[in-house]
Amino acid sequence: MKSYDELIEELFNRFPAFQQVGAGAYKPGLENAEALDAYFGHPHRKFRTIHVGGTNGKGSTSHTLAAILQKSGYKVGLYTSPHLADFRERIRINGEMISREAVEAFLLAHSDDAFSFRPSFFELTTFMAFTYFAEQNVDVAIIEVGLGGRLDTTNVITPDISIITNISLDHVAMLGHDCPSIAREKAGIIKSGIPAIIGEAEGDVKKVFVQRAAEVGAPITFAQERGIITSALSTTGKWQYESSIAGTICGELGGLCQEKNAATILTAVEQLQHLGYNITEDAIKEGFANVTTLTGLRGRWQRLSEHPLVICDTGHNIGGIQYIAQQLANTPCNTLRIVLGMVNDKDISGVISMLPTDAQYYFTQASVARALSADEVAAIGAQHGLHGKPYPSVLQAYHAALNDAGEDDFIFVGGSTFVVADLLKE
């Protein structure tokens, strides 16, 4: 019998993952998803669901909602992507990863021979999550969209609420070359009669959501207009929020983007309460304060060391980097050292143009096929006034930065989810 490691390697090799190869693994359309849904007996109908889409903030929003619901006494499934160090991070119940035995059983029982088509990595993994949640009798599962929304495999579910965090330019080759076009794809998770929560939207993007909600008869709420957070203060790497539904909340996640995410999360919590979810003020406070412990979330302005200060963040597009650049500028240090790598389907010049020119750079490449070579990143960086050396791996770049750093320096590792993944694996 094949081992767990052999089965996982086969899963990645036989069903290419977007995480590894990019657009070549993307299968738009719901035909396969609907066929898989029928094959597995519609497992997602056996538990309640919450659907979370958007360009940035999906992970923080999904994990924090899961933490809040866990502290409210619910058995909570959580399906997210991509993973950082372990495939099983994608599928969790109350913070615990799916067992190796459950992954093995699923892959042995449902080989490629069972299907008349070749499901993608994401299609098969989504139904692994759905069947596992059904078998484990979860009360509710938070399902994060993989890519886009309208044609995403996860869009077979009928959730209690749909959440779209924000819209930014990302995956333009597949979703559209402007924000309204991307918004139309992501608005596809808004369904008839299902309340929709929108985190951030203005102008033409907002019009897209309003139009979609009107077309399908879905009540829609814009979190930025609710005023549910009355004040927010960022101190000592965390947030303190004053809110209209839970009073003072301490947010463990310290990135500047988290203020917007918090408003989206609290607006969603308020809607869930209206739908009959028993969510207390204490559960809200504990979920925000302990999200990483409760759910295993990593890589969101994550502090790894104090002297020197080492922080990593998975932000990788213009919408995410704008907050990171601001936070880099606001973090006092002697010398800022940035370990930077990117993948080849991003707006590389757009992201790099937002980064500080007075930092010392350690250009690198993650261990995925999509990674831009360290030399290419360095060359683009030089065009924008960024100075440093290329290194062939994330760990080599990180250790070079660590060797150069004094105790009052600041090392930031980012530019790609996969750069952070390579760092955290070690």
HELIX and SHEET records of a PDB file:
HELIX    1   1 TYR A    4  ARG A   14  1                                  11    
HELIX    2   2 PHE A   18  VAL A   21  1                                   4    
HELIX    3   3 GLY A   22  ALA A   25  5                                   4    
HELIX    4   4 GLU A   31  TYR A   39  1                                   9    
HELIX    5   5 PRO A   43  LYS A   46  5                                   4    
HELIX    6   6 LYS A   58  LYS A   71  1                                  14    
HELIX    7   7 PHE A   87  ARG A   90  5                                   4    
HELIX    8   8 ARG A  100  ALA A  109  1                                  10    
HELIX    9   9 ASP A  112  ALA A  114  5                                   3    
HELIX   10  10 PHE A  121  GLU A  135  1                                  15    
HELIX   11  11 THR A  153  VAL A  156  5                                   4    
HELIX   12  12 VAL A  172  LEU A  175  1                                   4    
HELIX   13  13 CYS A  179  LYS A  186  1                                   8    
HELIX   14  14 ALA A  187  ILE A  189  5                                   3    
HELIX   15  15 GLY A  203  VAL A  216  1                                  14    
HELIX   16  16 ALA A  223  ARG A  226  1                                   4    
HELIX   17  17 GLN A  258  HIS A  274  1                                  17    
HELIX   18  18 GLU A  281  ALA A  289  1                                   9    
HELIX   19  19 VAL A  291  THR A  295  1                                   5    
HELIX   20  20 ILE A  318  ASN A  330  1                                  13    
HELIX   21  21 ILE A  348  ILE A  352  1                                   5    
HELIX   22  22 ALA A  374  GLN A  383  1                                  10    
HELIX   23  23 VAL A  394  ASP A  404  1                                  11    
HELIX   24  24 THR A  417  LYS A  425  1                                   9    
SHEET    1   A 8 GLU A  96  MET A  97  0                                        
SHEET    2   A 8 ILE A  91  ILE A  93 -1                                        
SHEET    3   A 8 VAL A  76  TYR A  79 -1                                        
SHEET    4   A 8 VAL A 140  GLU A 144  1                                        
SHEET    5   A 8 ARG A  48  GLY A  53  1                                        
SHEET    6   A 8 ILE A 161  ILE A 164  1                                        
SHEET    7   A 8 ALA A 196  ILE A 198  1                                        
SHEET    8   A 8 ILE A 220  PHE A 222  1                                        
SHEET    1   B 3 ILE A 229  THR A 235  0                                        
SHEET    2   B 3 LYS A 238  SER A 243 -1                                        
SHEET    3   B 3 GLY A 247  GLY A 251 -1                                        
SHEET    1   C 6 GLN A 302  GLU A 306  0                                        
SHEET    2   C 6 LEU A 309  CYS A 312 -1                                        
SHEET    3   C 6 PHE A 410  GLY A 414  1                                        
SHEET    4   C 6 LEU A 336  LEU A 340  1                                        
SHEET    5   C 6 GLN A 360  PHE A 363  1                                        
SHEET    6   C 6 HIS A 387  PRO A 390  1                                        
END                                                                             
